[in-house]
Amino acid sequence: MVADPRGTLVQRNDIAAALLPGAEPGARLDDVAPPWLAAAHHALLFPGPRRESDLDAPRPLTGAIDGRHFEAHPSVRDDGTVAWWLVDDTDHRLAREALRVERERTAFLAKASNTLLASLNLGRCMDVTAQLAAESLADAALAIAPSRGKQLPVVTCLRGGMPAKTQERVNPDDIPGLGEALRGFPPVPSRWIDPTTAPEWMVPEGFGPVGSVVITPLPGHGVPAGALVLLRKVRTAAFTEEEEVFVRLFAARAGAAMSAARLYAEQTAITDVLMQELLPPTLHRISGVDFAGRYRPSADEERIGGDFYDVHPAAVDGEPSLVTLGDVCGKGLEAAVLTGKIRNTLHALLPLADDHQRMLNLLNTALLNSQHTRFATLVLASVARRDDGVDLRVTSGGHPAPLIIRKDGTVEETDTRGTLVGAVPHVNARTASVSLAEGESCVLYTDGITEAKGGPMGDALFGEERLKQALAGCAGMPSEGIAEHVQMLAAQWLGNRRHDDMAVVVISAPRTRRPSAVNGHIRGTLTG
């Protein structure tokens, strides 16, 4: 269209006539053109005061005509008239808006995934799910987990608020769409749900009337992870079908995170139960004999490994207790599994505890017949308390011989040798008998201690001689102190270097306090 300086239309083409039916030559722009275009023409020819920024970057001339959006591009001609070119920009604007929305949604889903997967705690995942949904998708959101008995775990969050946990004693099938969502069925469309039927427990306090509701499943790994409920107020636009599709995309990510968190919690609980059976026991005084043990797995982040020890009290008073300490070939979980099998087998063989050779033979047969290809070294010690000390019978199955700490600091190696267990058809072992006087100790250890590599140069083994020298200074120490001292020395020798599993058990004959007369009175008690 061409208009003169007075705003009178001089010329127009057929497309302009179709767009503006009254735009005939001689008509005034104020009468036939939209106000934004007429005002733009006047401002172009009779500009008022303009800021410097306006001169540098003039504002675009845009506006709507019959629901479509146009850009107006003026061209001032030599005769003073202005030719206006109108460009329909509606489709471009819609495409740009769609691209902006899609980018925002993609960024939201990426943020949601990162935030949800940052924790394997189920409660935290439910909190994050409700909070993210309330901030970006609705005015309020509820993350609902599958029922525990007759209660539904619910996390509710208002936009701008913090998640709140509750336990609701309700029947989910009484709420349209909720029972189906918790069972993992496809969601009921929002338009099918009457918002006025939302129960009181579902609507946060102070929320007001509910305008629209979305209930969608939270898909899990094979089992539904729960349901997501979104609420919008009456004054907020209702959910569109496109928004419901996007909600399902978010729910898929939230459900996967919640399902992973629940699976992790279940596996952790199972692991903890199994771990309790594999961890070495806490040792103490049994039948008048002091026991102490220390264990360090090969990796600090692990709790179990291939070394083990147990003390089995005698079933009958006066009978010996049985101490077992061993080392399974290998490290980590696989070694720990075989460790558990050996410990259980030895426990089943306790009725034969007096016959070390037979116990080793039966254990050897059990290992050879199992699917494991690993072998183990083992030492058995029968421990009996007597009036003035402790009697030991010690048998080694391919294991380092235990060391005896005498009162005077002498360290003796017990005279026992044998074949490792689980490698050859027949096991041969020699049993040694040892007596401990009061204050003397027997130290059972695994080669993780003597083979600890470290020291000043970093490549020297701790070795048996260095261990004997360390034990020589432990004469008269209680069992707890000796075990702690050995573990501390090995740790210092290693520094931060890699190492094998390490275990030590100390058997001590406790000192007794003899009655003594003071001023004619007897004080002190006899313990044992």
C-alpha positions as a printed NumPy array, in Angstrom:
array([[  0.   ,   0.   ,   0.   ],
       [  1.111,   3.558,  -0.773],
       [ -0.081,   6.504,   1.335],
       [  0.705,  10.23 ,   1.108],
       [  1.998,  12.364,   4.01 ],
       [ -1.609,  13.199,   5.044],
       [ -2.356,   9.478,   5.49 ],
       [ -4.518,   9.151,   2.388],
       [ -4.239,   5.892,   0.522],
       [ -2.867,   6.442,  -2.962],
       [ -2.351,   2.913,  -4.227],
       [ -2.702,  -0.695,  -3.155],
       [ -2.373,  -4.123,  -4.746],
       [ -4.983,  -6.886,  -4.857],
       [ -3.58 ,  -8.759,  -1.832],
       [ -3.811,  -5.587,   0.278],
       [ -7.405,  -5.122,  -0.898],
       [ -8.241,  -8.662,   0.182],
       [ -6.593,  -8.145,   3.558],
       [ -8.138,  -4.687,   4.148],
       [-11.475,  -4.574,   2.234],
       [-11.925,  -0.813,   2.75 ],
       [ -8.45 ,   0.063,   1.514],
       [ -9.402,   1.93 ,  -1.66 ],
       [ -7.432,   4.846,  -3.116],
       [ -8.615,   8.069,  -1.496],
       [ -9.457,   6.377,   1.839],
       [ -7.637,   7.442,   4.971],
       [ -5.389,   4.941,   6.717],
       [ -6.99 ,   5.893,  10.027],
       [-10.292,   4.55 ,   8.668],
       [ -9.237,   1.39 ,   6.847],
       [ -5.967,   0.253,   8.464],
       [ -5.447,  -1.116,  11.961],
       [ -4.519,   1.563,  14.505],
       [ -0.942,   0.297,  14.906],
       [ -0.271,   0.732,  11.186],
       [ -1.89 ,   4.197,  10.973],
       [  0.096,   5.338,  14.014],
       [  3.306,   3.978,  12.476],
       [  2.692,   5.96 ,   9.267],
       [  2.147,   9.183,  11.193],
       [  5.201,   8.595,  13.417],
       [  7.359,   7.92 ,  10.365],
       [  6.509,  11.229,   8.662],
       [  6.17 ,  13.406,  11.75 ],
       [  8.568,  11.982,  14.294],
       [  8.67 ,  13.451,  17.776],
       [ 11.696,  13.628,  20.074],
       [ 13.618,  10.355,  19.908],
       [ 16.186,   8.918,  22.224],
       [ 19.612,   8.064,  20.906],
       [ 18.93 ,   4.376,  21.481],
       [ 15.842,   4.606,  19.242],
       [ 17.96 ,   6.038,  16.438],
       [ 20.483,   3.253,  16.762],
       [ 17.927,   0.449,  16.942],
       [ 14.437,   1.444,  15.694],
       [ 11.619,  -0.623,  17.05 ],
       [ 10.084,  -3.149,  14.617],
       [  6.607,  -2.294,  13.294],
       [  4.398,  -5.279,  14.004],
       [  0.767,  -5.935,  14.78 ],
       [ -2.262,  -8.129,  14.199],
       [ -4.835,  -8.075,  11.412],
       [ -7.8  , -10.476,  11.647],
       [ -5.956, -12.801,  14.029],
       [ -2.79 , -12.948,  11.916],
       [  0.473, -11.255,  12.788],
       [  2.197,  -8.948,  10.305],
       [  5.432,  -7.05 ,  10.019],
       [  5.184,  -3.623,   8.297],
       [  8.23 ,  -2.448,   6.334],
       [  8.055,   1.205,   5.146],
       [  9.845,   2.713,   2.168],
       [  9.752,   6.54 ,   1.754],
       [  9.573,   7.533,  -1.916],
       [ 10.987,  10.645,  -3.611],
       [  7.552,  12.288,  -3.849],
       [  7.044,  12.021,  -0.086],
       [  4.646,   9.084,  -0.2  ],
       [  5.33 ,   5.922,   1.807],
       [  5.058,   2.394,   0.434],
       [  4.131,  -0.102,   3.143],
       [  5.008,  -3.75 ,   2.652],
       [  3.059,  -6.068,   4.947],
       [  4.651,  -9.476,   5.619],
       [  2.612, -12.219,   7.258],
       [  4.827, -13.418,  10.126],
       [  2.251, -15.598,  11.886],
       [  3.675, -18.992,  10.963],
       [  7.211, -17.898,  11.765],
       [  6.112, -16.614,  15.168],
       [  4.265, -19.865,  15.888],
       [  7.308, -21.87 ,  14.862],
       [  9.597, -19.748,  17.021],
       [  7.234, -20.046,  19.97 ],
       [  6.965, -23.805,  19.501],
       [ 10.754, -24.044,  19.342],
       [ 11.087, -21.952,  22.508],
       [  8.576, -24.114,  24.363],
       [ 10.267, -27.285,  23.155],
       [ 13.67 , -26.027,  24.264],
       [ 12.3  , -25.1  ,  27.667],
       [ 10.675, -28.514,  28.044],
       [ 13.821, -30.312,  26.922],
       [ 15.875, -28.307,  29.41 ],
       [ 13.313, -29.076,  32.138],
       [ 13.409, -32.816,  31.41 ],
       [ 17.226, -32.793,  31.417],
       [ 17.264, -30.93 ,  34.742],
       [ 14.627, -33.275,  36.164],
       [ 16.587, -36.36 ,  35.111],
       [ 19.821, -35.051,  36.618],
       [ 18.124, -34.02 ,  39.86 ],
       [ 16.141, -37.235,  40.234],
       [ 19.086, -39.519,  39.481],
       [ 21.336, -37.63 ,  41.894],
       [ 19.881, -39.615,  44.775],
       [ 19.043, -43.267,  45.333],
       [ 16.911, -42.417,  48.351],
       [ 13.231, -43.135,  47.655],
       [ 11.922, -40.396,  49.944],
       [ 14.211, -37.851,  48.317],
       [ 13.065, -38.931,  44.824],
       [  9.415, -38.473,  45.812],
       [ 10.179, -35.012,  47.24 ],
       [ 11.986, -33.94 ,  44.067],
       [  9.223, -35.328,  41.842],
       [  6.497, -33.391,  43.65 ],
       [  8.549, -30.181,  43.865],
       [  9.618, -30.145,  40.206],
       [  6.09 , -30.864,  39.029],
       [  4.6  , -28.129,  41.244],
       [  7.116, -25.529,  40.087],
       [  6.881, -26.176,  36.343],
       [  3.747, -28.159,  35.514],
       [  0.954, -27.273,  37.921],
       [ -0.085, -25.243,  40.958],
       [  0.308, -28.287,  43.225],
       [  1.585, -31.836,  42.807],
       [  1.359, -35.111,  44.69 ],
       [  3.785, -38.021,  44.332],
       [  2.076, -41.176,  45.56 ],
       [  3.886, -44.467,  46.156],
       [  2.184, -47.891,  46.083],
       [  0.283, -48.649,  49.261],
       [  1.922, -50.139,  52.334],
       [ -0.838, -52.238,  53.782],
       [ -3.82 , -49.895,  54.024],
       [ -1.85 , -46.636,  53.761],
       [ -0.666, -44.613,  50.782],
       [  2.677, -42.804,  51.175],
       [  2.063, -39.308,  49.761],
       [  4.337, -36.316,  49.192],
       [  2.45 , -33.058,  48.535],
       [  3.993, -29.812,  47.292],
       [  2.495, -26.399,  46.5  ],
       [  4.173, -24.137,  43.968],
       [  6.767, -22.153,  45.886],
       [  6.46 , -24.428,  48.924],
       [  8.327, -27.379,  50.396],
       [  7.319, -31.056,  50.057],
       [  5.275, -32.522,  52.915],
       [  4.988, -36.251,  53.649],
       [  1.788, -37.947,  54.842],
       [  0.336, -41.433,  55.121],
       [ -3.256, -41.587,  53.871],
       [ -5.636, -44.391,  54.874],
       [ -7.72 , -44.326,  51.694],
       [ -8.852, -46.664,  48.953],
       [ -7.233, -45.394,  45.731],
       [-10.002, -46.967,  43.656],
       [-12.412, -44.422,  45.154],
       [-10.62 , -41.64 ,  43.233],
       [-11.199, -41.779,  39.441],
       [ -7.942, -42.646,  37.697],
       [ -5.784, -43.087,  40.825],
       [ -6.26 , -46.816,  41.311],
       [ -5.558, -47.434,  37.635],
       [ -2.444, -45.238,  37.731],
       [ -1.039, -47.044,  40.777],
       [ -1.5  , -50.329,  38.93 ],
       [  0.36 , -48.952,  35.905],
       [ -2.589, -48.647,  33.513],
       [ -2.659, -45.831,  30.901],
       [ -3.782, -42.498,  32.368],
       [ -7.361, -41.294,  32.294],
       [ -7.591, -38.049,  30.211],
       [ -7.856, -34.935,  32.358],
       [-11.116, -33.907,  30.694],
       [-12.743, -37.079,  32.018],
       [-11.961, -36.195,  35.647],
       [-14.358, -33.903,  37.486],
       [-12.112, -31.613,  39.577],
       [-14.862, -31.077,  42.129],
       [-14.611, -34.764,  43.114],
       [-11.007, -34.397,  44.316],
       [-10.983, -35.654,  47.933],
       [ -9.988, -33.353,  50.781],
       [ -6.677, -35.15 ,  51.453],
       [ -5.6  , -34.566,  47.855],
       [ -6.112, -30.772,  47.942],
       [ -3.459, -28.834,  49.915],
       [ -4.63 , -26.519,  52.643],
       [ -5.376, -23.029,  51.299],
       [ -5.32 , -24.191,  47.676],
       [ -8.911, -23.186,  46.919],
       [-11.214, -24.703,  44.301],
       [ -9.589, -27.146,  41.886],
       [ -9.924, -26.219,  38.227],
       [ -8.381, -29.273,  36.554],
       [ -6.655, -32.526,  37.536],
       [ -4.119, -34.812,  35.849],
       [ -3.465, -38.301,  37.241],
       [ -0.758, -40.308,  35.501],
       [  1.234, -43.444,  36.367],
       [  4.875, -43.305,  37.415],
       [  6.247, -46.232,  35.364],
       [  8.862, -48.386,  37.065],
       [ 11.164, -51.248,  36.106],
       [  8.576, -53.969,  35.589],
       [  6.528, -52.824,  38.59 ],
       [  4.659, -49.46 ,  38.799],
       [  6.568, -46.945,  40.908],
       [  3.462, -44.975,  41.907],
       [  1.279, -42.168,  40.582],
       [  1.642, -38.441,  39.958],
       [ -1.291, -36.094,  40.607],
       [ -1.224, -32.515,  39.291],
       [ -3.709, -29.842,  40.348],
       [ -4.453, -26.454,  38.803],
       [ -6.597, -23.733,  40.325],
       [ -9.821, -22.472,  38.79 ],
       [ -8.222, -19.261,  37.534],
       [ -5.391, -21.216,  35.844],
       [ -5.839, -22.588,  32.323],
       [ -6.89 , -26.231,  32.214],
       [ -4.444, -28.885,  31.086],
       [ -4.25 , -29.332,  27.324],
       [ -3.706, -32.653,  25.606],
       [ -0.196, -31.53 ,  24.646],
       [  0.586, -30.71 ,  28.281],
       [ -0.696, -34.098,  29.403],
       [  1.655, -35.788,  26.935],
       [  4.547, -33.777,  28.371],
       [  3.497, -34.695,  31.922],
       [  3.752, -38.363,  30.948],
       [  7.312, -37.776,  29.672],
       [  8.244, -36.265,  33.024],
       [  6.438, -39.06 ,  34.896],
       [  8.452, -41.667,  32.991],
       [ 11.709, -40.126,  34.238],
       [ 10.416, -39.707,  37.775],
       [  9.097, -43.27 ,  37.855],
       [ 12.409, -44.662,  36.631],
       [ 14.265, -42.772,  39.376],
       [ 11.821, -43.885,  42.085],
       [ 11.959, -47.47 ,  40.859],
       [ 15.773, -47.415,  40.893],
       [ 15.73 , -45.961,  44.414],
       [ 13.301, -48.638,  45.63 ],
       [ 15.368, -51.401,  44.006],
       [ 18.529, -49.984,  45.588],
       [ 16.852, -49.894,  49.003],
       [ 15.726, -53.512,  48.659],
       [ 19.165, -54.661,  47.523],
       [ 20.811, -52.708,  50.323],
       [ 18.552, -54.377,  52.879],
       [ 19.355, -57.821,  51.443],
       [ 23.062, -56.996,  51.364],
       [ 23.017, -55.84 ,  54.98 ],
       [ 21.377, -59.082,  56.078],
       [ 23.89 , -61.185,  54.146],
       [ 26.761, -58.984,  55.284],
       [ 26.011, -59.652,  58.912],
       [ 26.568, -63.339,  58.229],
       [ 29.876, -62.712,  56.418],
       [ 31.442, -60.112,  58.711],
       [ 33.899, -61.431,  61.329],
       [ 32.361, -61.52 ,  64.812],
       [ 33.267, -59.292,  67.734],
       [ 35.414, -61.329,  70.122],
       [ 35.5  , -61.193,  73.905],
       [ 36.224, -63.42 ,  76.895],
       [ 34.771, -66.915,  76.536],
       [ 35.039, -69.659,  79.162],
       [ 37.768, -67.771,  81.   ],
       [ 39.928, -67.18 ,  77.898],
       [ 40.45 , -63.736,  76.357],
       [ 39.937, -63.437,  72.605],
       [ 40.438, -60.436,  70.329],
       [ 40.278, -60.07 ,  66.557],
       [ 40.871, -57.452,  63.904],
       [ 39.995, -57.542,  60.219],
       [ 40.773, -55.202,  57.311],
       [ 39.524, -55.961,  53.784],
       [ 41.749, -55.394,  50.769],
       [ 39.74 , -52.336,  49.661],
       [ 38.695, -49.686,  52.144],
       [ 35.311, -49.268,  50.429],
       [ 34.531, -52.97 ,  50.995],
       [ 33.417, -54.552,  54.24 ],
       [ 34.102, -58.2  ,  53.47 ],
       [ 36.781, -60.22 ,  51.707],
       [ 38.604, -63.537,  51.718],
       [ 39.962, -63.582,  55.297],
       [ 37.815, -64.83 ,  58.152],
       [ 37.847, -65.966,  61.759],
       [ 35.387, -67.39 ,  64.27 ],
       [ 35.359, -68.523,  67.878],
       [ 32.925, -71.349,  68.652],
       [ 32.307, -71.749,  72.388],
       [ 32.153, -75.299,  73.701],
       [ 28.684, -76.794,  73.868],
       [ 29.515, -78.375,  77.229],
       [ 31.277, -76.659,  80.122],
       [ 34.847, -77.82 ,  80.458],
       [ 35.195, -78.76 ,  76.8  ],
       [ 37.546, -76.748,  74.519],
       [ 36.354, -73.852,  72.415],
       [ 37.294, -73.925,  68.727],
       [ 39.013, -71.009,  66.996],
       [ 39.168, -70.929,  63.195],
       [ 41.106, -68.46 ,  61.076],
       [ 41.55 , -68.726,  57.316],
       [ 42.395, -67.083,  54.046],
       [ 40.527, -67.812,  50.815],
       [ 42.376, -67.378,  47.534],
       [ 41.257, -64.11 ,  45.954],
       [ 39.611, -60.898,  47.095],
       [ 36.278, -59.157,  47.154],
       [ 32.769, -60.558,  46.908],
       [ 33.589, -63.881,  45.199],
       [ 36.123, -64.696,  47.89 ],
       [ 33.626, -63.609,  50.561],
       [ 31.011, -66.031,  49.188],
       [ 33.411, -68.97 ,  49.53 ],
       [ 34.401, -67.641,  52.957],
       [ 30.77 , -67.889,  54.024],
       [ 30.555, -71.457,  52.761],
       [ 33.698, -72.487,  54.65 ],
       [ 32.505, -70.884,  57.865],
       [ 29.113, -72.588,  57.592],
       [ 30.743, -75.937,  56.847],
       [ 33.069, -75.622,  59.834],
       [ 30.112, -74.727,  62.01 ],
       [ 28.338, -77.894,  60.863],
       [ 31.476, -79.927,  61.71 ],
       [ 31.691, -78.654,  65.306],
       [ 30.716, -82.066,  66.739],
       [ 34.067, -83.261,  65.33 ],
       [ 36.04 , -80.334,  66.778],
       [ 38.344, -82.643,  68.764],
       [ 39.597, -84.238,  65.531],
       [ 41.227, -81.448,  63.52 ],
       [ 42.482, -83.796,  60.81 ],
       [ 39.017, -85.157,  60.133],
       [ 37.51 , -81.659,  60.035],
       [ 40.069, -80.574,  57.454],
       [ 39.471, -83.702,  55.358],
       [ 35.694, -83.206,  55.331],
       [ 36.059, -79.503,  54.538],
       [ 38.495, -80.342,  51.754],
       [ 35.997, -82.783,  50.236],
       [ 33.206, -80.215,  50.429],
       [ 35.312, -77.61 ,  48.602],
       [ 36.459, -80.042,  45.909],
       [ 32.826, -80.991,  45.218],
       [ 31.645, -77.388,  44.971],
       [ 31.497, -75.197,  41.862],
       [ 34.203, -72.931,  43.267],
       [ 37.72 , -73.34 ,  41.908],
       [ 39.348, -71.441,  44.747],
       [ 41.287, -72.946,  47.634],
       [ 41.94 , -71.764,  51.168],
       [ 44.466, -71.95 ,  53.959],
       [ 43.223, -72.553,  57.467],
       [ 44.312, -72.893,  61.059],
       [ 42.276, -74.598,  63.804],
       [ 42.885, -74.059,  67.509],
       [ 41.145, -75.926,  70.33 ],
       [ 41.339, -73.756,  73.456],
       [ 40.774, -75.066,  76.993],
       [ 41.088, -73.09 ,  80.228],
       [ 42.989, -74.648,  83.126],
       [ 43.701, -73.338,  86.605],
       [ 47.005, -71.647,  85.836],
       [ 46.699, -70.915,  82.105],
       [ 45.359, -72.142,  78.782],
       [ 46.003, -75.336,  76.796],
       [ 45.992, -75.167,  72.981],
       [ 45.902, -77.737,  70.207],
       [ 46.785, -76.001,  66.931],
       [ 46.556, -77.44 ,  63.403],
       [ 47.513, -75.667,  60.191],
       [ 46.039, -76.437,  56.789],
       [ 48.613, -74.677,  54.61 ],
       [ 48.425, -71.582,  56.814],
       [ 51.215, -69.592,  58.548],
       [ 51.962, -71.164,  61.901],
       [ 50.568, -69.217,  64.91 ],
       [ 53.058, -67.355,  67.118],
       [ 53.338, -67.641,  70.915],
       [ 54.264, -64.608,  73.038],
       [ 55.898, -65.714,  76.304],
       [ 56.108, -63.654,  79.502],
       [ 59.743, -62.764,  78.914],
       [ 59.073, -61.426,  75.397],
       [ 60.205, -64.556,  73.577],
       [ 58.192, -65.246,  70.431],
       [ 57.867, -68.902,  69.419],
       [ 56.466, -70.408,  66.25 ],
       [ 54.096, -73.326,  66.826],
       [ 55.229, -76.617,  65.294],
       [ 52.31 , -77.207,  62.932],
       [ 52.258, -77.641,  59.172],
       [ 49.701, -78.913,  56.68 ],
       [ 48.264, -78.998,  53.175],
       [ 46.059, -76.168,  51.953],
       [ 42.356, -76.984,  51.685],
       [ 40.352, -77.382,  48.467],
       [ 43.273, -78.005,  46.097],
       [ 44.252, -81.71 ,  46.313],
       [ 42.226, -84.831,  47.158],
       [ 43.921, -85.541,  50.491],
       [ 44.937, -83.162,  53.26 ],
       [ 47.814, -83.913,  55.617],
       [ 48.283, -81.819,  58.735],
       [ 50.286, -81.894,  61.952],
       [ 48.784, -80.784,  65.246],
       [ 50.881, -79.001,  67.865],
       [ 50.081, -78.791,  71.563],
       [ 50.935, -75.545,  73.36 ],
       [ 50.4  , -74.281,  76.899],
       [ 49.994, -70.602,  77.774],
       [ 50.814, -69.363,  81.246],
       [ 49.001, -66.369,  82.704],
       [ 49.688, -63.271,  80.606],
       [ 50.915, -65.257,  77.591],
       [ 49.241, -65.148,  74.192],
       [ 48.904, -67.007,  70.914],
       [ 48.618, -64.938,  67.717],
       [ 46.879, -66.313,  64.617],
       [ 47.255, -64.168,  61.495],
       [ 46.839, -64.214,  57.729],
       [ 49.593, -63.551,  55.206],
       [ 48.029, -60.2  ,  54.338],
       [ 49.977, -58.867,  57.333],
       [ 53.372, -60.388,  56.602],
       [ 53.052, -59.709,  52.866],
       [ 52.036, -56.076,  53.334],
       [ 54.355, -54.181,  50.987],
       [ 55.546, -50.735,  52.03 ],
       [ 58.12 , -49.236,  54.351],
       [ 60.459, -46.309,  53.627],
       [ 61.147, -47.398,  50.034],
       [ 57.626, -48.696,  49.417],
       [ 58.606, -52.141,  48.121],
       [ 59.626, -54.116,  51.244],
       [ 57.441, -56.8  ,  52.818],
       [ 56.468, -56.43 ,  56.453],
       [ 57.628, -60.029,  56.862],
       [ 57.561, -62.625,  59.621],
       [ 60.709, -61.377,  61.372],
       [ 59.372, -57.845,  61.663],
       [ 56.094, -59.266,  63.001],
       [ 57.967, -61.349,  65.607],
       [ 59.959, -58.298,  66.705],
       [ 56.735, -56.317,  67.084],
       [ 55.116, -59.104,  69.116],
       [ 58.16 , -59.364,  71.376],
       [ 57.273, -55.932,  72.698],
       [ 53.711, -57.047,  73.436],
       [ 54.576, -59.403,  76.301],
       [ 51.988, -59.134,  79.031],
       [ 49.635, -56.977,  76.963],
       [ 45.93 , -57.908,  76.869],
       [ 44.592, -59.572,  73.743],
       [ 42.805, -56.425,  72.554],
       [ 46.012, -54.406,  72.786],
       [ 48.043, -56.983,  70.842],
       [ 45.484, -57.252,  68.019],
       [ 45.225, -53.461,  67.766],
       [ 49.019, -53.083,  67.797],
       [ 49.529, -55.597,  64.97 ],
       [ 46.879, -53.978,  62.796],
       [ 48.285, -50.502,  63.461],
       [ 51.86 , -51.515,  62.572],
       [ 50.733, -53.171,  59.32 ],
       [ 48.681, -50.101,  58.379],
       [ 51.623, -47.774,  59.066],
       [ 53.921, -49.977,  56.99 ],
       [ 51.497, -49.921,  54.063],
       [ 50.644, -46.253,  54.027],
       [ 48.118, -45.716,  51.229],
       [ 49.324, -48.645,  49.097],
       [ 47.228, -51.552,  47.9  ],
       [ 47.178, -54.645,  50.084],
       [ 45.574, -58.03 ,  50.599],
       [ 42.926, -58.837,  53.196],
       [ 44.381, -58.871,  56.712],
       [ 43.104, -60.677,  59.796],
       [ 44.539, -61.39 ,  63.239],
       [ 43.174, -63.273,  66.258],
       [ 44.82 , -63.214,  69.669],
       [ 44.18 , -65.864,  72.335],
       [ 45.38 , -64.876,  75.808],
       [ 45.529, -66.556,  79.169],
       [ 44.229, -63.773,  81.443],
       [ 46.077, -62.795,  84.571],
       [ 44.351, -63.632,  87.866],
       [ 44.489, -61.468,  90.949],
       [ 45.556, -63.509,  93.971],
       [ 43.988, -62.827,  97.411],
       [ 46.348, -60.825,  99.632],
       [ 46.236, -59.863, 103.306],
       [ 46.35 , -56.194, 104.219],
       [ 46.089, -55.231, 107.913],
       [ 44.678, -58.59 , 108.651],
       [ 42.005, -58.382, 105.963],
       [ 41.734, -60.355, 102.722],
       [ 41.16 , -58.219,  99.612],
       [ 40.928, -59.049,  95.965],
       [ 38.997, -61.805,  94.264],
       [ 40.034, -64.766,  92.213],
       [ 38.798, -64.494,  88.636],
       [ 38.942, -66.94 ,  85.807]])
